[in-house]
Amino acid sequence: MNSDTEISIQPITNTAPLGIANAYRLGPEGTTFSVPVTLSFNYLDEDINSFPEELLWIVTQKSDAGYWLPQT
């Protein structure tokens, strides 16, 4: 059965290797959706101009893990 779920967005410290800009924890962790969803990210050119494009990744971290995983 599908039901409404409240989604949370919590600012966290960005500890990702070469991490730039803000980091957030989305919850509840492990939530799946019955239809695809889209996340949009905004950034300033000056935040990313000094990084090669191949190093600009979106990464995730499980709340109980200390490592970051790139999203493809």
Predicted model as a PDB file, atoms N, CA, C, CB and O in Angstrom, pLDDT in the B-factor column:
MODEL        1                                                                  
ATOM      1  N   MET A   1       0.834  -1.165   0.000  1.00 48.00           N  
ATOM      2  CA  MET A   1       0.000   0.000   0.000  1.00 48.00           C  
ATOM      3  C   MET A   1       0.887   1.240   0.000  1.00 48.00           C  
ATOM      4  CB  MET A   1      -0.953  -0.009   1.205  1.00 48.00           C  
ATOM      5  O   MET A   1       1.879   1.299   0.727  1.00 48.00           O  
ATOM      6  N   ASN A   2       0.530   2.226  -0.813  1.00 71.00           N  
ATOM      7  CA  ASN A   2       1.253   3.493  -0.848  1.00 71.00           C  
ATOM      8  C   ASN A   2       0.704   4.412   0.230  1.00 71.00           C  
ATOM      9  CB  ASN A   2       1.146   4.158  -2.243  1.00 71.00           C  
ATOM     10  O   ASN A   2      -0.489   4.390   0.529  1.00 71.00           O  
ATOM     11  N   SER A   3       1.581   5.219   0.809  1.00 79.00           N  
ATOM     12  CA  SER A   3       1.133   6.186   1.803  1.00 79.00           C  
ATOM     13  C   SER A   3       1.995   7.429   1.714  1.00 79.00           C  
ATOM     14  CB  SER A   3       1.182   5.586   3.227  1.00 79.00           C  
ATOM     15  O   SER A   3       3.104   7.391   1.181  1.00 79.00           O  
ATOM     16  N   ASP A   4       1.482   8.533   2.240  1.00 85.00           N  
ATOM     17  CA  ASP A   4       2.252   9.768   2.286  1.00 85.00           C  
ATOM     18  C   ASP A   4       3.406   9.602   3.265  1.00 85.00           C  
ATOM     19  CB  ASP A   4       1.356  10.968   2.687  1.00 85.00           C  
ATOM     20  O   ASP A   4       3.250   8.992   4.323  1.00 85.00           O  
ATOM     21  N   THR A   5       4.561  10.147   2.905  1.00 86.00           N  
ATOM     22  CA  THR A   5       5.741  10.106   3.763  1.00 86.00           C  
ATOM     23  C   THR A   5       6.325  11.500   3.832  1.00 86.00           C  
ATOM     24  CB  THR A   5       6.793   9.084   3.242  1.00 86.00           C  
ATOM     25  O   THR A   5       6.539  12.141   2.804  1.00 86.00           O  
ATOM     26  N   GLU A   6       6.582  11.964   5.026  1.00 91.00           N  
ATOM     27  CA  GLU A   6       7.221  13.265   5.195  1.00 91.00           C  
ATOM     28  C   GLU A   6       8.714  13.114   4.932  1.00 91.00           C  
ATOM     29  CB  GLU A   6       6.960  13.839   6.620  1.00 91.00           C  
ATOM     30  O   GLU A   6       9.373  12.260   5.525  1.00 91.00           O  
ATOM     31  N   ILE A   7       9.245  13.950   4.040  1.00 91.00           N  
ATOM     32  CA  ILE A   7      10.664  13.928   3.683  1.00 91.00           C  
ATOM     33  C   ILE A   7      11.365  15.033   4.461  1.00 91.00           C  
ATOM     34  CB  ILE A   7      10.870  14.107   2.135  1.00 91.00           C  
ATOM     35  O   ILE A   7      10.865  16.155   4.545  1.00 91.00           O  
ATOM     36  N   SER A   8      12.527  14.713   5.031  1.00 94.00           N  
ATOM     37  CA  SER A   8      13.291  15.719   5.769  1.00 94.00           C  
ATOM     38  C   SER A   8      14.583  16.051   5.027  1.00 94.00           C  
ATOM     39  CB  SER A   8      13.604  15.225   7.197  1.00 94.00           C  
ATOM     40  O   SER A   8      15.146  15.216   4.319  1.00 94.00           O  
ATOM     41  N   ILE A   9      15.036  17.284   5.207  1.00 92.00           N  
ATOM     42  CA  ILE A   9      16.303  17.747   4.639  1.00 92.00           C  
ATOM     43  C   ILE A   9      17.058  18.425   5.778  1.00 92.00           C  
ATOM     44  CB  ILE A   9      16.083  18.734   3.405  1.00 92.00           C  
ATOM     45  O   ILE A   9      16.651  19.480   6.264  1.00 92.00           O  
ATOM     46  N   GLN A  10      18.169  17.803   6.200  1.00 92.00           N  
ATOM     47  CA  GLN A  10      18.926  18.298   7.343  1.00 92.00           C  
ATOM     48  C   GLN A  10      20.319  18.720   6.889  1.00 92.00           C  
ATOM     49  CB  GLN A  10      19.015  17.222   8.452  1.00 92.00           C  
ATOM     50  O   GLN A  10      21.044  17.907   6.317  1.00 92.00           O  
ATOM     51  N   PRO A  11      20.714  19.979   7.129  1.00 93.00           N  
ATOM     52  CA  PRO A  11      22.091  20.380   6.800  1.00 93.00           C  
ATOM     53  C   PRO A  11      23.086  19.590   7.661  1.00 93.00           C  
ATOM     54  CB  PRO A  11      22.285  21.916   7.013  1.00 93.00           C  
ATOM     55  O   PRO A  11      22.875  19.412   8.860  1.00 93.00           O  
ATOM     56  N   ILE A  12      24.161  19.125   7.037  1.00 88.00           N  
ATOM     57  CA  ILE A  12      25.223  18.418   7.762  1.00 88.00           C  
ATOM     58  C   ILE A  12      26.572  18.980   7.314  1.00 88.00           C  
ATOM     59  CB  ILE A  12      25.150  16.866   7.513  1.00 88.00           C  
ATOM     60  O   ILE A  12      26.652  19.721   6.334  1.00 88.00           O  
ATOM     61  N   THR A  13      27.619  18.623   8.036  1.00 88.00           N  
ATOM     62  CA  THR A  13      28.968  19.032   7.671  1.00 88.00           C  
ATOM     63  C   THR A  13      29.420  18.241   6.455  1.00 88.00           C  
ATOM     64  CB  THR A  13      29.948  18.832   8.850  1.00 88.00           C  
ATOM     65  O   THR A  13      29.286  17.018   6.419  1.00 88.00           O  
ATOM     66  N   ASN A  14      29.952  18.930   5.468  1.00 87.00           N  
ATOM     67  CA  ASN A  14      30.436  18.276   4.251  1.00 87.00           C  
ATOM     68  C   ASN A  14      31.844  17.737   4.511  1.00 87.00           C  
ATOM     69  CB  ASN A  14      30.431  19.268   3.034  1.00 87.00           C  
ATOM     70  O   ASN A  14      32.817  18.491   4.509  1.00 87.00           O  
ATOM     71  N   THR A  15      31.938  16.440   4.733  1.00 87.00           N  
ATOM     72  CA  THR A  15      33.230  15.788   4.981  1.00 87.00           C  
ATOM     73  C   THR A  15      33.658  14.915   3.808  1.00 87.00           C  
ATOM     74  CB  THR A  15      33.161  14.946   6.250  1.00 87.00           C  
ATOM     75  O   THR A  15      34.610  14.144   3.926  1.00 87.00           O  
ATOM     76  N   ALA A  16      32.961  15.027   2.675  1.00 86.00           N  
ATOM     77  CA  ALA A  16      33.311  14.234   1.495  1.00 86.00           C  
ATOM     78  C   ALA A  16      34.690  14.649   0.992  1.00 86.00           C  
ATOM     79  CB  ALA A  16      32.248  14.405   0.375  1.00 86.00           C  
ATOM     80  O   ALA A  16      35.026  15.832   1.031  1.00 86.00           O  
ATOM     81  N   PRO A  17      35.501  13.690   0.517  1.00 84.00           N  
ATOM     82  CA  PRO A  17      36.801  14.054  -0.053  1.00 84.00           C  
ATOM     83  C   PRO A  17      36.609  15.075  -1.178  1.00 84.00           C  
ATOM     84  CB  PRO A  17      37.543  12.793  -0.581  1.00 84.00           C  
ATOM     85  O   PRO A  17      35.782  14.874  -2.068  1.00 84.00           O  
ATOM     86  N   LEU A  18      37.364  16.150  -1.136  1.00 80.00           N  
ATOM     87  CA  LEU A  18      37.263  17.260  -2.084  1.00 80.00           C  
ATOM     88  C   LEU A  18      35.879  17.910  -2.064  1.00 80.00           C  
ATOM     89  CB  LEU A  18      37.582  16.774  -3.490  1.00 80.00           C  
ATOM     90  O   LEU A  18      35.486  18.559  -3.034  1.00 80.00           O  
ATOM     91  N   GLY A  19      35.148  17.741  -0.976  1.00 84.00           N  
ATOM     92  CA  GLY A  19      33.797  18.271  -0.878  1.00 84.00           C  
ATOM     93  C   GLY A  19      33.771  19.788  -0.970  1.00 84.00           C  
ATOM     94  O   GLY A  19      34.576  20.478  -0.343  1.00 84.00           O  
ATOM     95  N   ILE A  20      32.845  20.287  -1.751  1.00 81.00           N  
ATOM     96  CA  ILE A  20      32.640  21.726  -1.869  1.00 81.00           C  
ATOM     97  C   ILE A  20      31.168  22.013  -1.587  1.00 81.00           C  
ATOM     98  CB  ILE A  20      33.064  22.254  -3.288  1.00 81.00           C  
ATOM     99  O   ILE A  20      30.316  21.140  -1.753  1.00 81.00           O  
ATOM    100  N   ALA A  21      30.883  23.203  -1.173  1.00 80.00           N  
ATOM    101  CA  ALA A  21      29.507  23.668  -0.948  1.00 80.00           C  
ATOM    102  C   ALA A  21      28.857  22.933   0.226  1.00 80.00           C  
ATOM    103  CB  ALA A  21      28.663  23.473  -2.220  1.00 80.00           C  
ATOM    104  O   ALA A  21      29.538  22.314   1.044  1.00 80.00           O  
ATOM    105  N   ASN A  22      27.551  23.013   0.290  1.00 84.00           N  
ATOM    106  CA  ASN A  22      26.792  22.479   1.417  1.00 84.00           C  
ATOM    107  C   ASN A  22      26.522  20.993   1.249  1.00 84.00           C  
ATOM    108  CB  ASN A  22      25.479  23.231   1.574  1.00 84.00           C  
ATOM    109  O   ASN A  22      26.598  20.449   0.147  1.00 84.00           O  
ATOM    110  N   ALA A  23      26.204  20.346   2.370  1.00 88.00           N  
ATOM    111  CA  ALA A  23      25.822  18.930   2.355  1.00 88.00           C  
ATOM    112  C   ALA A  23      24.529  18.795   3.156  1.00 88.00           C  
ATOM    113  CB  ALA A  23      26.966  18.008   2.950  1.00 88.00           C  
ATOM    114  O   ALA A  23      24.272  19.564   4.082  1.00 88.00           O  
ATOM    115  N   TYR A  24      23.732  17.814   2.784  1.00 88.00           N  
ATOM    116  CA  TYR A  24      22.438  17.610   3.426  1.00 88.00           C  
ATOM    117  C   TYR A  24      22.176  16.126   3.604  1.00 88.00           C  
ATOM    118  CB  TYR A  24      21.312  18.261   2.606  1.00 88.00           C  
ATOM    119  O   TYR A  24      22.621  15.305   2.801  1.00 88.00           O  
ATOM    120  N   ARG A  25      21.457  15.790   4.651  1.00 87.00           N  
ATOM    121  CA  ARG A  25      20.984  14.418   4.843  1.00 87.00           C  
ATOM    122  C   ARG A  25      19.497  14.417   4.535  1.00 87.00           C  
ATOM    123  CB  ARG A  25      21.273  13.890   6.309  1.00 87.00           C  
ATOM    124  O   ARG A  25      18.731  15.184   5.117  1.00 87.00           O  
ATOM    125  N   LEU A  26      19.093  13.546   3.611  1.00 88.00           N  
ATOM    126  CA  LEU A  26      17.686  13.406   3.238  1.00 88.00           C  
ATOM    127  C   LEU A  26      17.105  12.221   3.991  1.00 88.00           C  
ATOM    128  CB  LEU A  26      17.519  13.224   1.695  1.00 88.00           C  
ATOM    129  O   LEU A  26      17.755  11.183   4.112  1.00 88.00           O  
ATOM    130  N   GLY A  27      15.912  12.364   4.489  1.00 90.00           N  
ATOM    131  CA  GLY A  27      15.317  11.270   5.246  1.00 90.00           C  
ATOM    132  C   GLY A  27      13.836  11.150   4.924  1.00 90.00           C  
ATOM    133  O   GLY A  27      13.245  12.042   4.314  1.00 90.00           O  
ATOM    134  N   PRO A  28      13.264  10.073   5.328  1.00 91.00           N  
ATOM    135  CA  PRO A  28      13.899   8.984   6.050  1.00 91.00           C  
ATOM    136  C   PRO A  28      14.784   8.131   5.132  1.00 91.00           C  
ATOM    137  CB  PRO A  28      12.840   8.114   6.710  1.00 91.00           C  
ATOM    138  O   PRO A  28      14.441   7.863   3.981  1.00 91.00           O  
ATOM    139  N   GLU A  29      15.923   7.718   5.675  1.00 86.00           N  
ATOM    140  CA  GLU A  29      16.868   6.909   4.902  1.00 86.00           C  
ATOM    141  C   GLU A  29      16.194   5.620   4.454  1.00 86.00           C  
ATOM    142  CB  GLU A  29      18.137   6.596   5.733  1.00 86.00           C  
ATOM    143  O   GLU A  29      15.422   5.016   5.198  1.00 86.00           O  
ATOM    144  N   GLY A  30      16.497   5.210   3.229  1.00 84.00           N  
ATOM    145  CA  GLY A  30      15.955   3.963   2.685  1.00 84.00           C  
ATOM    146  C   GLY A  30      14.590   4.108   2.036  1.00 84.00           C  
ATOM    147  O   GLY A  30      14.008   3.120   1.588  1.00 84.00           O  
ATOM    148  N   THR A  31      14.073   5.331   1.981  1.00 88.00           N  
ATOM    149  CA  THR A  31      12.769   5.553   1.356  1.00 88.00           C  
ATOM    150  C   THR A  31      12.830   5.219  -0.124  1.00 88.00           C  
ATOM    151  CB  THR A  31      12.309   7.007   1.555  1.00 88.00           C  
ATOM    152  O   THR A  31      13.775   5.607  -0.811  1.00 88.00           O  
ATOM    153  N   THR A  32      11.847   4.513  -0.614  1.00 88.00           N  
ATOM    154  CA  THR A  32      11.721   4.242  -2.046  1.00 88.00           C  
ATOM    155  C   THR A  32      10.411   4.859  -2.522  1.00 88.00           C  
ATOM    156  CB  THR A  32      11.769   2.696  -2.349  1.00 88.00           C  
ATOM    157  O   THR A  32       9.483   5.060  -1.738  1.00 88.00           O  
ATOM    158  N   PHE A  33      10.349   5.151  -3.801  1.00 87.00           N  
ATOM    159  CA  PHE A  33       9.198   5.819  -4.376  1.00 87.00           C  
ATOM    160  C   PHE A  33       8.583   4.940  -5.444  1.00 87.00           C  
ATOM    161  CB  PHE A  33       9.588   7.183  -4.954  1.00 87.00           C  
ATOM    162  O   PHE A  33       9.282   4.199  -6.134  1.00 87.00           O  
ATOM    163  N   SER A  34       7.262   5.028  -5.575  1.00 88.00           N  
ATOM    164  CA  SER A  34       6.585   4.202  -6.580  1.00 88.00           C  
ATOM    165  C   SER A  34       6.728   4.772  -7.983  1.00 88.00           C  
ATOM    166  CB  SER A  34       5.115   4.061  -6.235  1.00 88.00           C  
ATOM    167  O   SER A  34       6.503   4.065  -8.966  1.00 88.00           O  
ATOM    168  N   VAL A  35       7.100   6.048  -8.084  1.00 89.00           N  
ATOM    169  CA  VAL A  35       7.387   6.685  -9.371  1.00 89.00           C  
ATOM    170  C   VAL A  35       8.728   7.396  -9.234  1.00 89.00           C  
ATOM    171  CB  VAL A  35       6.242   7.692  -9.796  1.00 89.00           C  
ATOM    172  O   VAL A  35       9.100   7.773  -8.123  1.00 89.00           O  
ATOM    173  N   PRO A  36       9.462   7.591 -10.318  1.00 90.00           N  
ATOM    174  CA  PRO A  36      10.751   8.277 -10.237  1.00 90.00           C  
ATOM    175  C   PRO A  36      10.597   9.698  -9.684  1.00 90.00           C  
ATOM    176  CB  PRO A  36      11.411   8.321 -11.618  1.00 90.00           C  
ATOM    177  O   PRO A  36       9.601  10.376  -9.937  1.00 90.00           O  
ATOM    178  N   VAL A  37      11.592  10.123  -8.937  1.00 88.00           N  
ATOM    179  CA  VAL A  37      11.636  11.497  -8.428  1.00 88.00           C  
ATOM    180  C   VAL A  37      12.910  12.162  -8.953  1.00 88.00           C  
ATOM    181  CB  VAL A  37      11.589  11.526  -6.852  1.00 88.00           C  
ATOM    182  O   VAL A  37      13.851  11.482  -9.361  1.00 88.00           O  
ATOM    183  N   THR A  38      12.930  13.476  -8.938  1.00 90.00           N  
ATOM    184  CA  THR A  38      14.078  14.238  -9.415  1.00 90.00           C  
ATOM    185  C   THR A  38      14.575  15.150  -8.310  1.00 90.00           C  
ATOM    186  CB  THR A  38      13.718  15.055 -10.672  1.00 90.00           C  
ATOM    187  O   THR A  38      13.785  15.848  -7.675  1.00 90.00           O  
ATOM    188  N   LEU A  39      15.879  15.149  -8.077  1.00 86.00           N  
ATOM    189  CA  LEU A  39      16.515  16.110  -7.180  1.00 86.00           C  
ATOM    190  C   LEU A  39      17.241  17.125  -8.040  1.00 86.00           C  
ATOM    191  CB  LEU A  39      17.497  15.408  -6.175  1.00 86.00           C  
ATOM    192  O   LEU A  39      17.918  16.758  -9.001  1.00 86.00           O  
ATOM    193  N   SER A  40      17.108  18.386  -7.706  1.00 86.00           N  
ATOM    194  CA  SER A  40      17.807  19.455  -8.435  1.00 86.00           C  
ATOM    195  C   SER A  40      18.804  20.112  -7.495  1.00 86.00           C  
ATOM    196  CB  SER A  40      16.800  20.514  -9.004  1.00 86.00           C  
ATOM    197  O   SER A  40      18.506  20.337  -6.322  1.00 86.00           O  
ATOM    198  N   PHE A  41      19.982  20.417  -8.010  1.00 81.00           N  
ATOM    199  CA  PHE A  41      21.035  21.050  -7.228  1.00 81.00           C  
ATOM    200  C   PHE A  41      21.413  22.367  -7.886  1.00 81.00           C  
ATOM    201  CB  PHE A  41      22.271  20.122  -7.098  1.00 81.00           C  
ATOM    202  O   PHE A  41      21.638  22.418  -9.095  1.00 81.00           O  
ATOM    203  N   ASN A  42      21.484  23.416  -7.108  1.00 81.00           N  
ATOM    204  CA  ASN A  42      21.922  24.719  -7.584  1.00 81.00           C  
ATOM    205  C   ASN A  42      23.297  25.015  -7.012  1.00 81.00           C  
ATOM    206  CB  ASN A  42      20.912  25.827  -7.194  1.00 81.00           C  
ATOM    207  O   ASN A  42      23.589  24.649  -5.873  1.00 81.00           O  
ATOM    208  N   TYR A  43      24.134  25.666  -7.783  1.00 79.00           N  
ATOM    209  CA  TYR A  43      25.473  26.018  -7.331  1.00 79.00           C  
ATOM    210  C   TYR A  43      25.896  27.294  -8.041  1.00 79.00           C  
ATOM    211  CB  TYR A  43      26.487  24.862  -7.600  1.00 79.00           C  
ATOM    212  O   TYR A  43      25.335  27.672  -9.070  1.00 79.00           O  
ATOM    213  N   LEU A  44      26.884  27.938  -7.477  1.00 81.00           N  
ATOM    214  CA  LEU A  44      27.446  29.142  -8.075  1.00 81.00           C  
ATOM    215  C   LEU A  44      28.655  28.771  -8.914  1.00 81.00           C  
ATOM    216  CB  LEU A  44      27.829  30.172  -6.992  1.00 81.00           C  
ATOM    217  O   LEU A  44      29.417  27.879  -8.542  1.00 81.00           O  
ATOM    218  N   ASP A  45      28.839  29.444 -10.041  1.00 85.00           N  
ATOM    219  CA  ASP A  45      29.992  29.158 -10.894  1.00 85.00           C  
ATOM    220  C   ASP A  45      31.295  29.249 -10.116  1.00 85.00           C  
ATOM    221  CB  ASP A  45      30.027  30.115 -12.077  1.00 85.00           C  
ATOM    222  O   ASP A  45      32.192  28.431 -10.320  1.00 85.00           O  
ATOM    223  N   GLU A  46      31.417  30.239  -9.220  1.00 82.00           N  
ATOM    224  CA  GLU A  46      32.673  30.379  -8.471  1.00 82.00           C  
ATOM    225  C   GLU A  46      32.906  29.215  -7.508  1.00 82.00           C  
ATOM    226  CB  GLU A  46      32.674  31.690  -7.694  1.00 82.00           C  
ATOM    227  O   GLU A  46      34.038  28.998  -7.075  1.00 82.00           O  
ATOM    228  N   ASP A  47      31.863  28.465  -7.168  1.00 76.00           N  
ATOM    229  CA  ASP A  47      32.033  27.292  -6.311  1.00 76.00           C  
ATOM    230  C   ASP A  47      32.698  26.132  -7.043  1.00 76.00           C  
ATOM    231  CB  ASP A  47      30.690  26.848  -5.768  1.00 76.00           C  
ATOM    232  O   ASP A  47      33.368  25.307  -6.422  1.00 76.00           O  
ATOM    233  N   ILE A  48      32.517  26.065  -8.359  1.00 81.00           N  
ATOM    234  CA  ILE A  48      32.990  24.885  -9.091  1.00 81.00           C  
ATOM    235  C   ILE A  48      34.036  25.185 -10.151  1.00 81.00           C  
ATOM    236  CB  ILE A  48      31.836  24.205  -9.736  1.00 81.00           C  
ATOM    237  O   ILE A  48      34.618  24.250 -10.701  1.00 81.00           O  
ATOM    238  N   ASN A  49      34.299  26.444 -10.461  1.00 84.00           N  
ATOM    239  CA  ASN A  49      35.222  26.776 -11.554  1.00 84.00           C  
ATOM    240  C   ASN A  49      36.626  26.243 -11.348  1.00 84.00           C  
ATOM    241  CB  ASN A  49      35.286  28.259 -11.728  1.00 84.00           C  
ATOM    242  O   ASN A  49      37.332  26.004 -12.328  1.00 84.00           O  
ATOM    243  N   SER A  50      37.058  26.048 -10.116  1.00 82.00           N  
ATOM    244  CA  SER A  50      38.424  25.582  -9.871  1.00 82.00           C  
ATOM    245  C   SER A  50      38.535  24.056  -9.859  1.00 82.00           C  
ATOM    246  CB  SER A  50      38.926  26.136  -8.553  1.00 82.00           C  
ATOM    247  O   SER A  50      39.607  23.522  -9.577  1.00 82.00           O  
ATOM    248  N   PHE A  51      37.439  23.345 -10.161  1.00 80.00           N  
ATOM    249  CA  PHE A  51      37.456  21.881 -10.153  1.00 80.00           C  
ATOM    250  C   PHE A  51      37.259  21.335 -11.558  1.00 80.00           C  
ATOM    251  CB  PHE A  51      36.371  21.331  -9.214  1.00 80.00           C  
ATOM    252  O   PHE A  51      36.382  21.804 -12.285  1.00 80.00           O  
ATOM    253  N   PRO A  52      38.063  20.348 -11.953  1.00 82.00           N  
ATOM    254  CA  PRO A  52      37.824  19.698 -13.256  1.00 82.00           C  
ATOM    255  C   PRO A  52      36.450  19.022 -13.262  1.00 82.00           C  
ATOM    256  CB  PRO A  52      38.942  18.653 -13.567  1.00 82.00           C  
ATOM    257  O   PRO A  52      36.000  18.511 -12.237  1.00 82.00           O  
ATOM    258  N   GLU A  53      35.804  19.023 -14.398  1.00 80.00           N  
ATOM    259  CA  GLU A  53      34.459  18.452 -14.506  1.00 80.00           C  
ATOM    260  C   GLU A  53      34.389  17.008 -14.013  1.00 80.00           C  
ATOM    261  CB  GLU A  53      33.988  18.517 -15.944  1.00 80.00           C  
ATOM    262  O   GLU A  53      33.393  16.614 -13.406  1.00 80.00           O  
ATOM    263  N   GLU A  54      35.429  16.217 -14.263  1.00 80.00           N  
ATOM    264  CA  GLU A  54      35.401  14.804 -13.855  1.00 80.00           C  
ATOM    265  C   GLU A  54      35.437  14.624 -12.342  1.00 80.00           C  
ATOM    266  CB  GLU A  54      36.569  14.066 -14.474  1.00 80.00           C  
ATOM    267  O   GLU A  54      35.222  13.515 -11.854  1.00 80.00           O  
ATOM    268  N   LEU A  55      35.706  15.693 -11.587  1.00 78.00           N  
ATOM    269  CA  LEU A  55      35.696  15.621 -10.120  1.00 78.00           C  
ATOM    270  C   LEU A  55      34.413  16.187  -9.517  1.00 78.00           C  
ATOM    271  CB  LEU A  55      36.894  16.368  -9.555  1.00 78.00           C  
ATOM    272  O   LEU A  55      34.280  16.231  -8.294  1.00 78.00           O  
ATOM    273  N   LEU A  56      33.474  16.618 -10.345  1.00 80.00           N  
ATOM    274  CA  LEU A  56      32.213  17.159  -9.843  1.00 80.00           C  
ATOM    275  C   LEU A  56      31.184  16.035  -9.781  1.00 80.00           C  
ATOM    276  CB  LEU A  56      31.705  18.329 -10.743  1.00 80.00           C  
ATOM    277  O   LEU A  56      30.505  15.747 -10.766  1.00 80.00           O  
ATOM    278  N   TRP A  57      31.079  15.416  -8.635  1.00 82.00           N  
ATOM    279  CA  TRP A  57      30.199  14.271  -8.417  1.00 82.00           C  
ATOM    280  C   TRP A  57      29.141  14.620  -7.395  1.00 82.00           C  
ATOM    281  CB  TRP A  57      30.997  13.042  -7.960  1.00 82.00           C  
ATOM    282  O   TRP A  57      29.334  15.506  -6.563  1.00 82.00           O  
ATOM    283  N   ILE A  58      28.035  13.930  -7.460  1.00 85.00           N  
ATOM    284  CA  ILE A  58      27.071  13.883  -6.369  1.00 85.00           C  
ATOM    285  C   ILE A  58      27.406  12.614  -5.595  1.00 85.00           C  
ATOM    286  CB  ILE A  58      25.555  13.895  -6.890  1.00 85.00           C  
ATOM    287  O   ILE A  58      27.499  11.534  -6.177  1.00 85.00           O  
ATOM    288  N   VAL A  59      27.586  12.743  -4.290  1.00 85.00           N  
ATOM    289  CA  VAL A  59      27.921  11.578  -3.473  1.00 85.00           C  
ATOM    290  C   VAL A  59      26.887  11.424  -2.367  1.00 85.00           C  
ATOM    291  CB  VAL A  59      29.348  11.709  -2.874  1.00 85.00           C  
ATOM    292  O   VAL A  59      26.235  12.387  -1.964  1.00 85.00           O  
ATOM    293  N   THR A  60      26.753  10.197  -1.888  1.00 85.00           N  
ATOM    294  CA  THR A  60      25.835   9.916  -0.785  1.00 85.00           C  
ATOM    295  C   THR A  60      26.599   9.226   0.332  1.00 85.00           C  
ATOM    296  CB  THR A  60      24.640   9.042  -1.257  1.00 85.00           C  
ATOM    297  O   THR A  60      27.664   8.646   0.124  1.00 85.00           O  
ATOM    298  N   GLN A  61      26.026   9.307   1.510  1.00 82.00           N  
ATOM    299  CA  GLN A  61      26.616   8.645   2.674  1.00 82.00           C  
ATOM    300  C   GLN A  61      25.478   8.116   3.530  1.00 82.00           C  
ATOM    301  CB  GLN A  61      27.538   9.622   3.495  1.00 82.00           C  
ATOM    302  O   GLN A  61      24.569   8.863   3.892  1.00 82.00           O  
ATOM    303  N   LYS A  62      25.526   6.832   3.852  1.00 72.00           N  
ATOM    304  CA  LYS A  62      24.545   6.281   4.776  1.00 72.00           C  
ATOM    305  C   LYS A  62      24.844   6.849   6.161  1.00 72.00           C  
ATOM    306  CB  LYS A  62      24.576   4.709   4.781  1.00 72.00           C  
ATOM    307  O   LYS A  62      26.007   7.046   6.512  1.00 72.00           O  
ATOM    308  N   SER A  63      23.811   7.110   6.939  1.00 69.00           N  
ATOM    309  CA  SER A  63      23.998   7.747   8.241  1.00 69.00           C  
ATOM    310  C   SER A  63      24.844   6.904   9.193  1.00 69.00           C  
ATOM    311  CB  SER A  63      22.656   8.026   8.871  1.00 69.00           C  
ATOM    312  O   SER A  63      25.435   7.451  10.124  1.00 69.00           O  
ATOM    313  N   ASP A  64      24.916   5.589   8.985  1.00 74.00           N  
ATOM    314  CA  ASP A  64      25.700   4.740   9.878  1.00 74.00           C  
ATOM    315  C   ASP A  64      27.067   4.372   9.297  1.00 74.00           C  
ATOM    316  CB  ASP A  64      24.926   3.480  10.190  1.00 74.00           C  
ATOM    317  O   ASP A  64      27.763   3.517   9.845  1.00 74.00           O  
ATOM    318  N   ALA A  65      27.453   5.016   8.190  1.00 70.00           N  
ATOM    319  CA  ALA A  65      28.731   4.696   7.543  1.00 70.00           C  
ATOM    320  C   ALA A  65      29.596   5.948   7.489  1.00 70.00           C  
ATOM    321  CB  ALA A  65      28.507   4.124   6.111  1.00 70.00           C  
ATOM    322  O   ALA A  65      29.083   7.067   7.500  1.00 70.00           O  
ATOM    323  N   GLY A  66      30.899   5.755   7.431  1.00 73.00           N  
ATOM    324  CA  GLY A  66      31.799   6.892   7.371  1.00 73.00           C  
ATOM    325  C   GLY A  66      32.370   7.143   5.991  1.00 73.00           C  
ATOM    326  O   GLY A  66      33.249   7.992   5.842  1.00 73.00           O  
ATOM    327  N   TYR A  67      31.907   6.442   4.989  1.00 81.00           N  
ATOM    328  CA  TYR A  67      32.459   6.614   3.645  1.00 81.00           C  
ATOM    329  C   TYR A  67      31.392   7.153   2.706  1.00 81.00           C  
ATOM    330  CB  TYR A  67      33.022   5.282   3.108  1.00 81.00           C  
ATOM    331  O   TYR A  67      30.192   7.026   2.950  1.00 81.00           O  
ATOM    332  N   TRP A  68      31.867   7.755   1.628  1.00 83.00           N  
ATOM    333  CA  TRP A  68      30.985   8.391   0.659  1.00 83.00           C  
ATOM    334  C   TRP A  68      30.969   7.564  -0.637  1.00 83.00           C  
ATOM    335  CB  TRP A  68      31.439   9.855   0.378  1.00 83.00           C  
ATOM    336  O   TRP A  68      31.989   7.001  -1.034  1.00 83.00           O  
ATOM    337  N   LEU A  69      29.808   7.500  -1.282  1.00 83.00           N  
ATOM    338  CA  LEU A  69      29.640   6.729  -2.515  1.00 83.00           C  
ATOM    339  C   LEU A  69      29.193   7.646  -3.635  1.00 83.00           C  
ATOM    340  CB  LEU A  69      28.625   5.584  -2.320  1.00 83.00           C  
ATOM    341  O   LEU A  69      28.196   8.354  -3.492  1.00 83.00           O  
ATOM    342  N   PRO A  70      29.927   7.647  -4.769  1.00 82.00           N  
ATOM    343  CA  PRO A  70      29.500   8.484  -5.903  1.00 82.00           C  
ATOM    344  C   PRO A  70      28.229   7.913  -6.528  1.00 82.00           C  
ATOM    345  CB  PRO A  70      30.626   8.584  -6.971  1.00 82.00           C  
ATOM    346  O   PRO A  70      28.034   6.699  -6.580  1.00 82.00           O  
ATOM    347  N   GLN A  71      27.371   8.815  -7.000  1.00 79.00           N  
ATOM    348  CA  GLN A  71      26.154   8.413  -7.700  1.00 79.00           C  
ATOM    349  C   GLN A  71      26.402   8.539  -9.191  1.00 79.00           C  
ATOM    350  CB  GLN A  71      24.929   9.274  -7.260  1.00 79.00           C  
ATOM    351  O   GLN A  71      26.941   9.546  -9.649  1.00 79.00           O  
ATOM    352  N   THR A  72      26.018   7.540  -9.940  1.00 68.00           N  
ATOM    353  CA  THR A  72      26.220   7.556 -11.387  1.00 68.00           C  
ATOM    354  C   THR A  72      24.914   7.680 -12.116  1.00 68.00           C  
ATOM    355  CB  THR A  72      26.942   6.311 -11.841  1.00 68.00           C  
ATOM    356  O   THR A  72      24.894   7.709 -13.346  1.00 68.00           O  
TER     357      THR A  72                                                      
ENDMDL                                                                          
END                                                                             
